[in-house]
Amino acid sequence: MKRKLIIPFLLGGLVWFSACESDNESNGAGTSKLQVRMTDAPGDYEEVNVEIESVQVHREANGGEDGWVTLDEINPGIYNLLDFANGRDTLLASAELPAGRISQIRLILGDENTVKLKNGNIVNLKTPSGQTSGVKLQVNANLEADVTYVMLLDFDAARSVVPKGNGGYNLKPVIRVISQAVAGGIKGTVTPAEYKPGIYVISAQNDTLGGFANDNGDFLIKGVPAGTYTVKFYTEGGAHDKQVDNVTVSQNAIKDLGTIELPE
């Protein structure tokens, strides 16, 4: 059940707040958050437009089902790769996945692929028949439970557009995959559990994440970037509030606060 979070006056000026339930169902125990983003190395063209229809990952499960999984939060469309040069990127797809090993990413491309030459001519990019099932990229990464990961696809536009010699061009994607954990989290248990406090995770810049303890007193705040935080526990009326200072979170792990005893 959703509960209103009591927001004291002193937090009224915080930049943003993200509330999340903290029971096992809503936290997706045993899952990882995966984002697939795209960036580009510059190419000697006006535009290199690639149609991306779907993004999939290949899971290698231990004792469970493995195989290709389509990321359900997808932003399909035609992307000009040169829009994402010089450190810029864009989100292609994301999903909550069971923790475990992924070996490959597959991009499913559409037919609306073109290159705009320096003289202004727009030429269709032909995709070799061997890539009709998608462009497969080796990843070989282990996703830890409750950690947020980014797979950055560094698309080399200059090497991916191949002149055919007859005025035409082929699209043979050359993509480097950069994998990294980008956020961890904070978990623990409050006692007495019946106080069911609201929980704030507050950075030195006053950016705030939040959630609730569940009926057992357990809580898990995911997607916390690496840094040092103040964790505040708020109860109705304020009589059982508590604060924990200097909580350090790394980008690839969940910080366990253990048992937090709230004032009686």
RACOR-V51329 format. One record per helix or strand of 3 or more residues. SS is the DSSP state (~ for helix, > for strand). FROM is the first residue (numbers start at 0). LEN is the number of residues. Records with the same first field share a line. If there is no record, write none. Layout:
SS=FROM-LEN + FROM-LEN
This chain:
~=8-3 + 23-4 + 80-4 + 128-3 + 156-4 + 192-3
>=16-4 + 30-11 + 46-14 + 66-4 + 76-4 + 89-9 + 99-10 + 113-3 + 121-6 + 134-9 + 147-9 + 160-3 + 168-3 + 174-17 + 197-6 + 207-5 + 217-7 + 226-8 + 241-8 + 253-8
